[in-house]
Amino acid sequence: MLVYSSTGSLAYRMSKSTESYLFKQFAFIILGLIIIYFAHRINYAVYSRVALVLFLISIPLLIYTLLFGVQLNAGSRWIKLPVINMTFQTSDLAKLAFFMYMSSNLA
């Protein structure tokens, strides 16, 4: 409801529908819940094996973002994904990979 109330006039100007951002946000919530459900069904040992790979992938991605990142909101913390034309913040992947890697090492 916060998204709907704060972006209603912007959504109307952009797409002539005040509910467009509301439905888009609702679709992302449903997609996230589906991903969470299937992620909790996976054995934790699989995550332990994936942790090192994600950690090693995140380091070059962070360097790539530092050198060739997209300037967005006065910071180049993003890379643009060419196929789906969206931006991706590599530090979020690095945080997830770091926590997974440290958890597997501590376990």
Rosetta constraint file for C-alpha pairs under 8 A:
AtomPair CA 1 CA 5 HARMONIC 6.10 0.50
AtomPair CA 1 CA 22 HARMONIC 7.53 0.50
AtomPair CA 2 CA 6 HARMONIC 6.06 0.50
AtomPair CA 3 CA 7 HARMONIC 5.93 0.50
AtomPair CA 3 CA 21 HARMONIC 7.15 0.50
AtomPair CA 3 CA 22 HARMONIC 6.51 0.50
AtomPair CA 3 CA 25 HARMONIC 7.81 0.50
AtomPair CA 4 CA 8 HARMONIC 5.59 0.50
AtomPair CA 4 CA 18 HARMONIC 7.74 0.50
AtomPair CA 4 CA 19 HARMONIC 7.04 0.50
AtomPair CA 4 CA 21 HARMONIC 6.70 0.50
AtomPair CA 4 CA 22 HARMONIC 5.34 0.50
AtomPair CA 7 CA 11 HARMONIC 5.98 0.50
AtomPair CA 7 CA 18 HARMONIC 7.96 0.50
AtomPair CA 7 CA 21 HARMONIC 7.38 0.50
AtomPair CA 8 CA 12 HARMONIC 6.23 0.50
AtomPair CA 8 CA 18 HARMONIC 4.98 0.50
AtomPair CA 8 CA 19 HARMONIC 7.23 0.50
AtomPair CA 8 CA 21 HARMONIC 7.96 0.50
AtomPair CA 9 CA 13 HARMONIC 6.27 0.50
AtomPair CA 9 CA 18 HARMONIC 6.82 0.50
AtomPair CA 10 CA 14 HARMONIC 6.16 0.50
AtomPair CA 10 CA 18 HARMONIC 7.91 0.50
AtomPair CA 11 CA 15 HARMONIC 5.82 0.50
AtomPair CA 11 CA 16 HARMONIC 6.74 0.50
AtomPair CA 11 CA 17 HARMONIC 6.09 0.50
AtomPair CA 11 CA 18 HARMONIC 5.11 0.50
AtomPair CA 11 CA 19 HARMONIC 7.27 0.50
AtomPair CA 11 CA 20 HARMONIC 6.40 0.50
AtomPair CA 11 CA 21 HARMONIC 6.57 0.50
AtomPair CA 12 CA 16 HARMONIC 4.23 0.50
AtomPair CA 12 CA 17 HARMONIC 4.86 0.50
AtomPair CA 12 CA 18 HARMONIC 4.82 0.50
AtomPair CA 15 CA 20 HARMONIC 7.43 0.50
AtomPair CA 18 CA 22 HARMONIC 7.96 0.50
AtomPair CA 19 CA 23 HARMONIC 6.14 0.50
AtomPair CA 20 CA 24 HARMONIC 6.18 0.50
AtomPair CA 21 CA 25 HARMONIC 5.99 0.50
AtomPair CA 22 CA 26 HARMONIC 6.12 0.50
AtomPair CA 23 CA 27 HARMONIC 6.07 0.50
AtomPair CA 24 CA 28 HARMONIC 6.38 0.50
AtomPair CA 25 CA 29 HARMONIC 6.28 0.50
AtomPair CA 26 CA 30 HARMONIC 6.29 0.50
AtomPair CA 27 CA 31 HARMONIC 6.12 0.50
AtomPair CA 28 CA 32 HARMONIC 6.00 0.50
AtomPair CA 29 CA 33 HARMONIC 6.23 0.50
AtomPair CA 30 CA 34 HARMONIC 6.29 0.50
AtomPair CA 31 CA 35 HARMONIC 6.24 0.50
AtomPair CA 32 CA 36 HARMONIC 6.11 0.50
AtomPair CA 33 CA 37 HARMONIC 6.14 0.50
AtomPair CA 34 CA 38 HARMONIC 6.41 0.50
AtomPair CA 35 CA 39 HARMONIC 5.95 0.50
AtomPair CA 36 CA 40 HARMONIC 6.20 0.50
AtomPair CA 37 CA 41 HARMONIC 6.71 0.50
AtomPair CA 38 CA 42 HARMONIC 6.93 0.50
AtomPair CA 42 CA 46 HARMONIC 7.17 0.50
AtomPair CA 43 CA 47 HARMONIC 7.40 0.50
AtomPair CA 44 CA 48 HARMONIC 6.52 0.50
AtomPair CA 45 CA 49 HARMONIC 6.49 0.50
AtomPair CA 46 CA 50 HARMONIC 6.29 0.50
AtomPair CA 47 CA 51 HARMONIC 5.97 0.50
AtomPair CA 47 CA 100 HARMONIC 7.34 0.50
AtomPair CA 48 CA 52 HARMONIC 7.61 0.50
AtomPair CA 48 CA 100 HARMONIC 7.00 0.50
AtomPair CA 48 CA 101 HARMONIC 7.23 0.50
AtomPair CA 48 CA 104 HARMONIC 5.35 0.50
AtomPair CA 49 CA 53 HARMONIC 7.53 0.50
AtomPair CA 50 CA 54 HARMONIC 6.18 0.50
AtomPair CA 51 CA 55 HARMONIC 6.08 0.50
AtomPair CA 51 CA 97 HARMONIC 5.85 0.50
AtomPair CA 51 CA 98 HARMONIC 7.79 0.50
AtomPair CA 51 CA 100 HARMONIC 5.25 0.50
AtomPair CA 51 CA 101 HARMONIC 4.84 0.50
AtomPair CA 51 CA 104 HARMONIC 7.40 0.50
AtomPair CA 52 CA 56 HARMONIC 6.15 0.50
AtomPair CA 52 CA 97 HARMONIC 7.62 0.50
AtomPair CA 52 CA 101 HARMONIC 5.89 0.50
AtomPair CA 53 CA 57 HARMONIC 6.15 0.50
AtomPair CA 54 CA 58 HARMONIC 6.02 0.50
AtomPair CA 54 CA 93 HARMONIC 7.94 0.50
AtomPair CA 54 CA 94 HARMONIC 7.86 0.50
AtomPair CA 54 CA 97 HARMONIC 5.35 0.50
AtomPair CA 55 CA 59 HARMONIC 6.71 0.50
AtomPair CA 55 CA 94 HARMONIC 6.68 0.50
AtomPair CA 55 CA 97 HARMONIC 4.85 0.50
AtomPair CA 55 CA 98 HARMONIC 6.13 0.50
AtomPair CA 55 CA 101 HARMONIC 6.80 0.50
AtomPair CA 56 CA 60 HARMONIC 7.49 0.50
AtomPair CA 57 CA 61 HARMONIC 6.53 0.50
AtomPair CA 58 CA 62 HARMONIC 6.09 0.50
AtomPair CA 58 CA 90 HARMONIC 7.10 0.50
AtomPair CA 58 CA 93 HARMONIC 6.50 0.50
AtomPair CA 58 CA 94 HARMONIC 5.17 0.50
AtomPair CA 58 CA 97 HARMONIC 7.26 0.50
AtomPair CA 59 CA 63 HARMONIC 6.47 0.50
AtomPair CA 59 CA 94 HARMONIC 7.34 0.50
AtomPair CA 60 CA 64 HARMONIC 6.05 0.50
AtomPair CA 61 CA 65 HARMONIC 6.08 0.50
AtomPair CA 61 CA 90 HARMONIC 6.42 0.50
AtomPair CA 62 CA 66 HARMONIC 6.18 0.50
AtomPair CA 62 CA 90 HARMONIC 6.05 0.50
AtomPair CA 62 CA 91 HARMONIC 6.84 0.50
AtomPair CA 62 CA 94 HARMONIC 7.75 0.50
AtomPair CA 63 CA 67 HARMONIC 6.33 0.50
AtomPair CA 64 CA 68 HARMONIC 5.67 0.50
AtomPair CA 64 CA 69 HARMONIC 6.92 0.50
AtomPair CA 65 CA 69 HARMONIC 4.22 0.50
AtomPair CA 65 CA 70 HARMONIC 7.74 0.50
AtomPair CA 65 CA 76 HARMONIC 7.11 0.50
AtomPair CA 65 CA 77 HARMONIC 6.32 0.50
AtomPair CA 65 CA 78 HARMONIC 6.35 0.50
AtomPair CA 65 CA 79 HARMONIC 6.00 0.50
AtomPair CA 65 CA 90 HARMONIC 7.20 0.50
AtomPair CA 66 CA 76 HARMONIC 7.03 0.50
AtomPair CA 66 CA 77 HARMONIC 7.26 0.50
AtomPair CA 68 CA 79 HARMONIC 7.57 0.50
AtomPair CA 69 CA 76 HARMONIC 4.88 0.50
AtomPair CA 69 CA 77 HARMONIC 6.06 0.50
AtomPair CA 69 CA 78 HARMONIC 5.35 0.50
AtomPair CA 69 CA 79 HARMONIC 5.09 0.50
AtomPair CA 69 CA 80 HARMONIC 7.82 0.50
AtomPair CA 70 CA 75 HARMONIC 7.98 0.50
AtomPair CA 70 CA 76 HARMONIC 5.17 0.50
AtomPair CA 70 CA 77 HARMONIC 6.97 0.50
AtomPair CA 70 CA 78 HARMONIC 5.34 0.50
AtomPair CA 70 CA 79 HARMONIC 5.52 0.50
AtomPair CA 70 CA 80 HARMONIC 6.69 0.50
AtomPair CA 71 CA 75 HARMONIC 5.44 0.50
AtomPair CA 71 CA 76 HARMONIC 4.39 0.50
AtomPair CA 71 CA 77 HARMONIC 7.38 0.50
AtomPair CA 71 CA 78 HARMONIC 7.30 0.50
AtomPair CA 72 CA 76 HARMONIC 6.11 0.50
AtomPair CA 72 CA 77 HARMONIC 7.56 0.50
AtomPair CA 72 CA 78 HARMONIC 7.24 0.50
AtomPair CA 77 CA 89 HARMONIC 6.00 0.50
AtomPair CA 77 CA 90 HARMONIC 7.26 0.50
AtomPair CA 77 CA 91 HARMONIC 7.61 0.50
AtomPair CA 78 CA 87 HARMONIC 5.98 0.50
AtomPair CA 78 CA 88 HARMONIC 5.37 0.50
AtomPair CA 78 CA 89 HARMONIC 4.59 0.50
AtomPair CA 78 CA 90 HARMONIC 6.61 0.50
AtomPair CA 79 CA 87 HARMONIC 5.49 0.50
AtomPair CA 79 CA 88 HARMONIC 5.33 0.50
AtomPair CA 79 CA 89 HARMONIC 6.50 0.50
AtomPair CA 79 CA 90 HARMONIC 7.33 0.50
AtomPair CA 80 CA 85 HARMONIC 6.63 0.50
AtomPair CA 80 CA 86 HARMONIC 5.77 0.50
AtomPair CA 80 CA 87 HARMONIC 4.31 0.50
AtomPair CA 80 CA 88 HARMONIC 6.22 0.50
AtomPair CA 81 CA 85 HARMONIC 5.50 0.50
AtomPair CA 81 CA 86 HARMONIC 5.45 0.50
AtomPair CA 81 CA 87 HARMONIC 5.83 0.50
AtomPair CA 81 CA 88 HARMONIC 6.87 0.50
AtomPair CA 82 CA 86 HARMONIC 7.40 0.50
AtomPair CA 89 CA 93 HARMONIC 7.43 0.50
AtomPair CA 90 CA 94 HARMONIC 6.27 0.50
AtomPair CA 91 CA 95 HARMONIC 6.07 0.50
AtomPair CA 92 CA 96 HARMONIC 6.30 0.50
AtomPair CA 93 CA 97 HARMONIC 6.02 0.50
AtomPair CA 94 CA 98 HARMONIC 5.91 0.50
AtomPair CA 95 CA 99 HARMONIC 6.22 0.50
AtomPair CA 96 CA 100 HARMONIC 6.15 0.50
AtomPair CA 97 CA 101 HARMONIC 5.97 0.50
AtomPair CA 98 CA 102 HARMONIC 6.04 0.50
AtomPair CA 99 CA 103 HARMONIC 5.96 0.50
AtomPair CA 100 CA 104 HARMONIC 6.21 0.50
AtomPair CA 101 CA 105 HARMONIC 6.26 0.50
AtomPair CA 102 CA 106 HARMONIC 6.05 0.50
AtomPair CA 103 CA 107 HARMONIC 5.97 0.50
